[in-house]
């Protein structure tokens, strides 16, 4: 072998050695990162575990175990990434962990994939050993939570939920919002880096401290700061409530396993050292949250002291005449479930709001409401506030603003800043639409024009509002639910002239007003300008009712089945269901009876598979008789429900005539 060949051979061996050495060092580094990540993971410090799992995955993106544990760790911080990692782990290694189906169910649940979550939970349930009854009960409850969530999400409320933004919320947990009586001073609790001492707890977040800020605009707040004074200790401290004209504060302190405390505002604006509210309230066990009534004489609070299994229950205690507190009483099994019940708040109208992991929760804590029946002396069955207030994850600390116009909530939900954030909740209010109707030909006013505003609620249930232009001014005005598009049917003398759309912006305080004038191709009282869409009534048979009834007759069922067939054969068709009555009884009573008659037909069609989005209901009561109400036979003809096609904007007269001809053939 030549000298050159020997040199190359030695060089090649050196390269191989260096490569193997580097690979060995890299493998050792990866194993170390994995060990560190696992150490944090096993302590449930997921925040610290994630960066180390990500380093492992940077070296080996197909490390199934790192993906699996990182996926679990991300559930609190990034729900979508959690699902992505867990599914990737299962695809790479189907048996990556015996609990993989459990965690896939959990991540699908919080990502609103409820059917898939139920499938995973049911698969996991079959593998749980019979001796592990506690786990079996937990999974059964999770399946029920997913079913509850599916139902609530399918029937959302008209509610606007808004994150308070990055001034208040951080990548850590923020919760327990407390607003002053003038709406301008906000207290809240944070586990962020600015907490007292900057010391992290075992789970990677900092110890809870109370912060404050002041309003500088409708949705703007000053930079937050830790509350001055002696409130915050080295442990957990959380705001609960301002009371006694905002001069006193209820707060939570982690001393003594968790107690309810009271602090008083000092002359310089700072807060004094907290004192236990009472040894009748605080025990050696966990007291979590409370609410004191404005008169200072009644306290609702949550405690684990009286529970057999250590869960939180809600209790109430009255103040004695000498200022001391009496004996706590349970709110009873109607309110207290076998799971945690926490965060009580009593509204000015007597409604109790609280958070619970039991009842028909969508998952984790949900907000519920209940009323006290002073006659029966018991609480009503708790009602889930539903979606979008509640989510499949934890939703807690529901607090109304002083005037009840909006509320604050602390929640884990998709799209937050990380961990738990504080949100505001506004119920979507009505807005007014008003205007006049003119002739497009000569701009003259047209009285007697009927306008019907059709749309849907958040749960897709149709809603309809009606007015007729005034005889002297051709004006109209309707109060409608805001924040949606309305399809407006414009008719004159019983003939549909046009259908237009009106968008109504969201209103949160009943002050929004929209002016919309309509210009019609209208000639005079005897006709409509040629070429205008005129669909007329559907060639479907009317259905009739007995006096003062809205139950469907057998012959009505037969006709409704025919309408179902027509609608299924013509999926482009939407119809208006119009309820009528004879002239007996008051106009108001007949309007309600007409609504019930239209509703009975609507409910039947929906049950037969017709989408609610294709149907709207209108009541005319006695206002549109088919014939004079001068005989029993004629009054029977007026007790009816009629069906009309809803023309779509842009359809020509010819298109609508073809549609009606097709209906006639059926």
Secondary structure, DSSP 4 states (H G I P E B T S, - for coil): --HHHHHHHHHHHHHHHHHHHHHHHHHHHHHHHHHHHHHHHHTT-HHHHHHHHHHHHHH-TT-HHHHHHHHHHTTTT-HHHHHHHHHHHHHH-TTS-TTHHHHHHHHHHHTT-HHHHHHHHHHHHHHS-TT-HHHHHHHHHHHHHHHHHHHHHTT--SEEEEE--TTT--SS-EEEEEE-TTS-EEEEEE-STTSGGG-B-TTSSBPPEEEEEEBSSSS-BPPPEEPPBS---SS-EEEEEEETTTTEEEEEE-GGGSEEEEEEB-TTS-BPPPEES-TTT--SS-EEEEEE-TTS-EEEEEESTT-SSS--EEEEEEBPTTS-B---EE--TTT--SS-EEEEEE-TTS-EEEEESSTT-SSS-EEEEE-EETTTTEEPPPEE--TTTS-SS-EEEEEE-TTSSEEEEEE--TTSSSSSEEEEEEE--EEEEEEEEEETTT--B-TTEEEEEEEE-TTS-EEEEEEE--TTT-EEEEEEESSEEEEEEEEETTEEEEEEEEEE---SSS--EEE--EEE-EEETTEE-TTS----S-SS--EE--TT--PPPHHHHHHHHHHHHHHHH-TT--EEEEEE--S-S-HHHHHHHHHHHHHHHHHHHHHTT--GGGEEEEEEETSS-SS-S-SHHHHHHHSEEEEEE-PPTT--HHHHHHHHHHHHH-
